[in-house]
Amino acid sequence: MSPAHAETFDRLVEAADEVVVLGHERADGQAYEDVNRVLLERADRLIAVWDGESSTARGGTATAVAEAHRAGLPVDVVWPEGAGRSGEHT
């Protein structure tokens, strides 16, 4: 996490009802895959903020949505009109 996001991260952790720590030293592909697995094991439904684009990134949103479908979880995909990736707002 970049230092620019530290304050927001701390605020979200403090507001959370529960925080699950998986113990990874870095937020790499394996960490994202593991967090998706734990999230889907605990979920009744997945609401994904996603543009529908596939990705080769390990543990990305596309992977989480595909895994949720395979597990039989209901999936709702939300992508607000005018939203973009990495500052690509239209």
Kinemage of the C-alpha trace (Angstrom):
@kinemage 1
@onewidth
@group {chain A} dominant
@subgroup {mainchain}
@vectorlist {calphas} color= white
{ca met a 1} P 0.000 0.000 0.000
{ca ser a 2} L 1.267 3.425 -0.858
{ca pro a 3} L 1.692 5.937 1.962
{ca ala a 4} L -0.970 8.081 0.262
{ca his a 5} L -3.581 5.416 1.098
{ca ala a 6} L -2.485 4.709 4.686
{ca glu a 7} L -4.950 7.105 6.321
{ca thr a 8} L -7.907 5.688 4.382
{ca phe a 9} L -6.774 2.128 5.145
{ca asp a 10} L -6.530 2.872 8.863
{ca arg a 11} L -9.974 4.496 8.873
{ca leu a 12} L -11.556 1.500 7.106
{ca val a 13} L -9.908 -1.002 9.463
{ca glu a 14} L -11.148 0.947 12.474
{ca ala a 15} L -14.703 1.049 11.057
{ca ala a 16} L -14.789 -2.676 10.241
{ca asp a 17} L -16.812 -5.090 12.368
{ca glu a 18} L -14.241 -7.798 11.710
{ca val a 19} L -10.723 -7.864 10.276
{ca val a 20} L -9.228 -11.116 8.961
{ca val a 21} L -5.432 -11.174 8.705
{ca leu a 22} L -3.966 -13.867 6.471
{ca gly a 23} L -0.337 -13.260 7.391
{ca his a 24} L 1.207 -12.523 3.998
{ca glu a 25} L 4.287 -10.339 4.087
{ca arg a 26} L 3.468 -8.704 0.732
{ca ala a 27} L 0.334 -7.943 -1.252
{ca asp a 28} L 1.343 -10.100 -4.209
{ca gly a 29} L -0.651 -12.388 -6.506
{ca gln a 30} L -0.672 -15.230 -3.993
{ca ala a 31} L -2.021 -12.920 -1.282
{ca tyr a 32} L -4.850 -11.746 -3.561
{ca glu a 33} L -5.714 -15.327 -4.545
{ca asp a 34} L -5.841 -16.326 -0.889
{ca val a 35} L -7.993 -13.368 0.138
{ca asn a 36} L -10.421 -14.125 -2.711
{ca arg a 37} L -10.648 -17.746 -1.513
{ca val a 38} L -11.385 -16.699 2.082
{ca leu a 39} L -13.855 -14.046 0.949
{ca leu a 40} L -15.781 -16.499 -1.219
{ca glu a 41} L -15.800 -19.174 1.512
{ca arg a 42} L -17.462 -16.685 3.866
{ca ala a 43} L -19.825 -15.038 1.364
{ca asp a 44} L -23.453 -15.658 0.508
{ca arg a 45} L -23.226 -13.352 -2.539
{ca leu a 46} L -20.464 -11.483 -4.395
{ca ile a 47} L -20.945 -7.864 -5.398
{ca ala a 48} L -18.069 -6.989 -7.730
{ca val a 49} L -17.175 -3.480 -8.847
{ca trp a 50} L -15.794 -4.574 -12.196
{ca asp a 51} L -15.733 -3.430 -15.811
{ca gly a 52} L -16.001 -6.989 -17.122
{ca glu a 53} L -12.486 -7.019 -18.557
{ca ser a 54} L -10.427 -10.148 -18.017
{ca ser a 55} L -6.923 -9.889 -16.672
{ca thr a 56} L -3.815 -12.003 -16.345
{ca ala a 57} L -3.240 -10.633 -12.832
{ca arg a 58} L -3.355 -13.313 -10.149
{ca gly a 59} L -6.256 -12.859 -7.774
{ca gly a 60} L -7.928 -10.110 -9.789
{ca thr a 61} L -11.618 -9.328 -9.929
{ca ala a 62} L -12.168 -11.457 -13.030
{ca thr a 63} L -10.771 -14.454 -11.174
{ca ala a 64} L -12.924 -13.785 -8.104
{ca val a 65} L -16.077 -13.519 -10.238
{ca ala a 66} L -15.242 -16.748 -12.094
{ca glu a 67} L -14.561 -18.586 -8.820
{ca ala a 68} L -17.828 -17.316 -7.339
{ca his a 69} L -19.737 -18.595 -10.372
{ca arg a 70} L -18.001 -22.000 -10.078
{ca ala a 71} L -18.959 -22.128 -6.391
{ca gly a 72} L -22.582 -21.371 -7.235
{ca leu a 73} L -22.614 -18.011 -5.452
{ca pro a 74} L -24.920 -15.305 -6.783
{ca val a 75} L -22.839 -12.550 -8.422
{ca asp a 76} L -23.836 -8.938 -9.032
{ca val a 77} L -21.484 -6.866 -11.152
{ca val a 78} L -21.573 -3.112 -10.683
{ca trp a 79} L -19.807 -0.676 -13.001
{ca pro a 80} L -21.086 2.883 -12.685
{ca glu a 81} L -21.696 4.839 -15.866
{ca gly a 82} L -18.687 7.010 -16.631
{ca ala a 83} L -16.315 5.002 -14.440
{ca gly a 84} L -12.866 4.091 -15.719
{ca arg a 85} L -9.730 2.270 -14.702
{ca ser a 86} L -6.693 4.048 -13.275
{ca gly a 87} L -7.909 7.538 -13.989
{ca glu a 88} L -9.502 6.704 -17.360
{ca his a 89} L -12.766 8.473 -16.415
{ca thr a 90} L -15.026 9.178 -19.363
